[in-house]
Amino acid sequence: MSQTAASPSLPTIAFIGGGNMASAIIGGLIHQGHPASQIEVVEPWAEAREALRKNYGIEAQAEAGPALQRAQIVVWAVKPQTFKDAAAQAKAHTQGALHLSVAAGIRSDSIAQWLGTERIVRTMPNTPALVGKGMSALYARPAVSAPERQSIEAIMATTGEFLWVDSEPQLDAVTALSGSGPAYVFYFLEAMTRAGTDMGLTAAQAHQLAVGTFVGASELARRSDETPAVLRQRVTSKGGTTYAALQSMEHDAVAEKFMQAMQAARQRAHELGDEFGK
């Protein structure tokens, strides 16, 4: 549906849903040289279709149709509550495809039933995929072959890092940890920025310091062979400023409350499968 010529060596990929996550993957694919002509998108919202046309030269369709039949891989980037209806509309056109779902909570049993195929991979990406720094986990049903897994890996590699899990229920934990995780980081960034301004910094100064601290600490944790606990201890002198802050957090059981919040996210991911996967 785009202006560039098709490449027979690369698969045609269809996206059901053209929102932020689909756009992140599409942007990564095109940046890696995947022709826009071999990307199909079904997106009911006119504003999102226009963004895809403007940003990537893709003429997205408002509803599923015969154009989907040329896709070897279909990426389901829809909200959990709309997945079943979207599958009913697209099923007749996607029978020969390998399917990749990025929908939170919706289990592969439900997807297999709706689409009439066992060739399904589920993934839980996160929003840093928008800048190529995503962290995703993948689960494949047994019918997915090794070459098909590699095809999915090639797609997800355009968004950042990924890992495979052997048990589908683990994806609920992934949702709670990395899927929802960027929101936790933003939450702490908001708090650190507010605290900085309360202590006399400008909002711009506090924001830059807070973001830079998260970036630097994360990169240090990535490169280090030491655990986060050891890294924390290395910057904490008893009786010092960091010690005072951590003692305050310990007193308020911040770690325990944070872990409870992640359990709530995991439980909600499970509930989504029960609620919308019937």
C-alpha positions as CSV (number, residue, x, y, z in Angstrom):
1,M,0.0,0.0,0.0
2,S,3.1,2.2,-0.2
3,Q,5.2,3.8,-2.9
4,T,8.3,1.7,-2.7
5,A,8.8,-1.6,-4.7
6,A,8.3,-4.9,-3.0
7,S,11.2,-7.1,-1.9
8,P,10.7,-10.8,-2.4
9,S,13.3,-11.6,0.3
10,L,11.3,-9.9,3.1
11,P,7.9,-10.9,4.4
12,T,4.8,-8.8,4.1
13,I,3.7,-7.9,7.6
14,A,0.2,-6.8,8.5
15,F,-0.7,-4.8,11.6
16,I,-4.2,-5.0,13.1
17,G,-4.2,-1.7,14.9
18,G,-2.0,1.3,14.1
19,G,-1.5,3.0,17.4
20,N,1.7,3.7,19.4
21,M,3.0,0.2,19.7
22,A,2.3,-0.7,16.1
23,S,3.9,2.6,15.1
24,A,7.0,1.8,17.2
25,I,7.4,-1.6,15.4
26,I,6.7,-0.2,12.0
27,G,9.2,2.6,12.5
28,G,11.8,0.1,13.6
29,L,11.1,-2.1,10.6
30,I,11.4,0.7,8.1
31,H,14.5,2.1,9.8
32,Q,16.0,-1.4,9.3
33,G,15.2,-1.3,5.6
34,H,11.9,-3.1,5.5
35,P,9.9,-1.6,2.6
36,A,6.7,0.2,3.5
37,S,5.2,-1.4,0.5
38,Q,5.3,-4.7,2.4
39,I,3.5,-3.4,5.4
40,E,-0.3,-3.5,5.6
41,V,-2.2,-1.8,8.4
42,V,-5.8,-1.9,9.5
43,E,-6.7,1.1,11.7
44,P,-10.2,2.4,12.2
45,W,-9.2,5.8,13.5
46,A,-8.7,8.4,10.7
47,E,-6.2,10.4,12.8
48,A,-4.0,7.3,13.3
49,R,-4.3,6.4,9.6
50,E,-3.2,9.9,8.6
51,A,-0.2,9.7,11.0
52,L,0.9,6.4,9.3
53,R,0.6,8.0,5.9
54,K,2.5,11.1,6.9
55,N,5.3,9.4,8.9
56,Y,5.8,6.2,6.9
57,G,4.0,6.5,3.6
58,I,1.6,3.7,4.5
59,E,-2.0,3.9,3.3
60,A,-3.7,2.1,6.2
61,Q,-7.2,0.6,5.7
62,A,-10.2,1.4,8.0
63,E,-11.2,-2.2,8.1
64,A,-9.9,-5.7,7.4
65,G,-10.1,-6.8,3.8
66,P,-8.5,-9.0,1.0
67,A,-5.3,-6.9,1.2
68,L,-4.4,-8.8,4.3
69,Q,-4.1,-12.1,2.4
70,R,-0.6,-11.3,1.2
71,A,0.7,-11.0,4.7
72,Q,3.0,-13.8,6.0
73,I,3.0,-12.3,9.5
74,V,0.1,-10.5,11.2
75,V,0.8,-8.4,14.3
76,W,-2.2,-7.8,16.6
77,A,-1.7,-4.4,18.2
78,V,-5.3,-4.0,19.5
79,K,-6.7,-3.3,22.9
80,P,-7.7,-6.5,24.8
81,Q,-11.4,-5.5,24.7
82,T,-11.5,-5.2,20.9
83,F,-9.3,-8.3,20.0
84,K,-12.2,-10.8,19.6
85,D,-14.2,-8.5,17.3
86,A,-11.1,-7.6,15.3
87,A,-10.2,-11.3,14.9
88,A,-13.7,-12.1,13.6
89,Q,-13.3,-9.4,10.9
90,A,-9.8,-10.5,9.8
91,K,-9.9,-14.3,10.2
92,A,-11.0,-15.0,6.7
93,H,-8.0,-13.1,5.3
94,T,-5.2,-14.3,7.6
95,Q,-5.5,-18.1,7.6
96,G,-2.0,-18.7,6.2
97,A,-0.2,-16.2,8.4
98,L,2.0,-16.5,11.5
99,H,0.4,-14.4,14.2
100,L,2.1,-12.1,16.8
101,S,0.0,-10.6,19.6
102,V,1.1,-7.6,21.6
103,A,-2.3,-7.4,23.4
104,A,-2.0,-7.5,27.2
105,G,-3.6,-10.4,29.0
106,I,-5.3,-12.1,26.0
107,R,-4.1,-15.7,26.2
108,S,-3.0,-17.7,23.1
109,D,-5.8,-20.3,23.7
110,S,-8.3,-17.6,23.0
111,I,-6.4,-16.2,20.0
112,A,-6.1,-19.7,18.5
113,Q,-9.8,-20.3,18.9
114,W,-10.7,-16.9,17.4
115,L,-8.3,-17.2,14.4
116,G,-8.4,-20.9,13.8
117,T,-4.7,-21.4,13.9
118,E,-2.0,-22.6,16.4
119,R,0.8,-20.5,14.8
120,I,0.7,-17.8,17.5
121,V,3.3,-15.9,19.4
122,R,2.5,-13.6,22.3
123,T,4.7,-10.7,23.3
124,M,4.6,-8.1,26.0
125,P,6.6,-5.0,24.8
126,N,6.8,-1.6,26.4
127,T,6.7,2.0,25.3
128,P,10.5,2.6,25.1
129,A,10.1,0.6,21.9
130,L,9.2,4.0,20.5
131,V,12.8,5.1,20.7
132,G,14.3,1.6,20.0
133,K,15.0,0.9,23.7
134,G,12.1,-1.5,24.4
135,M,12.2,-4.6,26.6
136,S,10.0,-7.4,25.4
137,A,9.2,-11.0,26.4
138,L,8.0,-13.6,23.9
139,Y,6.0,-16.8,24.3
140,A,5.4,-19.2,21.3
141,R,2.8,-22.0,21.1
142,P,4.3,-25.4,20.2
143,A,3.1,-25.2,16.6
144,V,5.5,-22.2,15.9
145,S,8.6,-23.5,14.1
146,A,12.2,-22.4,14.8
147,P,12.4,-20.4,11.6
148,E,9.1,-18.7,12.5
149,R,10.5,-17.8,15.9
150,Q,13.5,-16.2,14.2
151,S,11.1,-14.2,12.0
152,I,9.4,-12.8,15.1
153,E,12.8,-12.1,16.7
154,A,13.7,-10.1,13.6
155,I,10.6,-7.9,14.1
156,M,11.0,-7.4,17.8
157,A,14.8,-6.7,17.5
158,T,13.8,-3.4,15.7
159,T,12.2,-2.2,19.0
160,G,15.0,-3.0,21.4
161,E,15.8,-6.1,23.5
162,F,13.8,-9.3,24.0
163,L,13.8,-12.6,25.8
164,W,11.7,-15.8,25.5
165,V,9.7,-17.3,28.3
166,D,8.7,-21.0,28.4
167,S,5.5,-20.6,30.3
168,E,2.6,-18.4,29.1
169,P,1.5,-17.4,32.6
170,Q,4.9,-15.7,33.0
171,L,3.7,-13.1,30.6
172,D,1.4,-11.7,33.3
173,A,4.5,-11.2,35.5
174,V,6.3,-9.6,32.5
175,T,3.4,-7.3,32.0
176,A,3.6,-6.2,35.7
177,L,7.4,-5.8,35.6
178,S,8.5,-4.4,32.2
179,G,5.2,-3.9,30.3
180,S,3.9,-1.4,32.9
181,G,7.4,-0.6,34.2
182,P,8.0,2.6,32.2
183,A,5.0,4.1,34.1
184,Y,6.7,3.4,37.4
185,V,9.9,5.1,36.2
186,F,7.9,8.1,35.0
187,Y,6.1,8.2,38.4
188,F,9.4,8.4,40.3
189,L,10.7,11.0,37.8
190,E,7.6,13.1,38.6
191,A,8.2,12.8,42.3
192,M,11.9,13.5,42.0
193,T,11.2,16.6,39.8
194,R,8.6,17.9,42.3
195,A,11.0,17.4,45.2
196,G,13.8,19.2,43.3
197,T,11.6,22.2,42.6
198,D,10.4,22.2,46.3
199,M,14.1,22.4,47.3
200,G,14.8,25.4,45.1
201,L,15.8,24.0,41.7
202,T,13.9,25.1,38.5
203,A,11.6,22.5,37.0
204,A,14.0,22.2,34.0
205,Q,17.0,21.6,36.2
206,A,15.2,19.1,38.4
207,H,13.9,17.2,35.3
208,Q,17.3,17.0,33.7
209,L,18.9,15.8,36.9
210,A,16.2,13.2,37.5
211,V,16.2,11.8,34.0
212,G,20.0,11.8,33.8
213,T,20.2,9.9,37.1
214,F,17.8,7.2,35.9
215,V,19.7,6.9,32.6
216,G,23.1,6.7,34.3
217,A,22.1,4.3,37.1
218,S,20.4,2.0,34.6
219,E,23.4,1.9,32.3
220,L,25.7,1.3,35.4
221,A,23.4,-1.6,36.4
222,R,23.5,-3.0,32.8
223,R,27.3,-3.0,32.6
224,S,28.0,-4.1,36.1
225,D,28.3,-7.8,37.2
226,E,27.2,-6.7,40.7
227,T,23.6,-7.0,41.9
228,P,21.5,-3.8,42.4
229,A,21.7,-4.4,46.1
230,V,25.5,-4.2,46.0
231,L,25.4,-1.2,43.7
232,R,23.1,0.5,46.2
233,Q,25.3,-0.3,49.1
234,R,28.3,1.2,47.3
235,V,26.7,4.7,47.2
236,T,25.3,4.5,50.7
237,S,27.5,5.6,53.6
238,K,26.0,5.0,57.0
239,G,25.0,8.4,58.5
240,G,25.2,10.1,55.1
241,T,22.7,11.7,52.8
242,T,21.8,8.6,50.8
243,Y,21.5,6.6,54.0
244,A,19.0,9.2,55.4
245,A,16.8,8.9,52.2
246,L,16.9,5.1,52.2
247,Q,16.1,4.9,55.9
248,S,13.1,7.1,55.3
249,M,11.9,4.8,52.5
250,E,12.5,1.7,54.7
251,H,10.4,3.3,57.5
252,D,7.6,3.9,55.0
253,A,7.9,0.3,53.5
254,V,8.3,1.8,50.1
255,A,9.8,-1.4,48.6
256,E,7.0,-3.6,50.0
257,K,4.3,-1.1,48.7
258,F,6.0,-1.1,45.3
259,M,6.0,-4.9,45.1
260,Q,2.3,-4.9,46.1
261,A,1.6,-2.5,43.2
262,M,3.4,-4.8,40.8
263,Q,1.3,-7.7,42.1
264,A,-1.8,-5.6,41.4
265,A,-0.6,-5.2,37.8
266,R,0.0,-8.9,37.4
267,Q,-3.5,-9.7,38.8
268,R,-5.1,-7.2,36.4
269,A,-3.3,-8.8,33.4
270,H,-4.7,-12.2,34.5
271,E,-8.2,-10.7,34.8
272,L,-8.0,-9.2,31.3
273,G,-7.5,-12.7,29.9
274,D,-10.5,-13.9,31.9
275,E,-12.6,-10.8,31.0
276,F,-12.0,-10.4,27.3
277,G,-10.6,-13.8,26.3
278,K,-13.9,-15.7,26.4
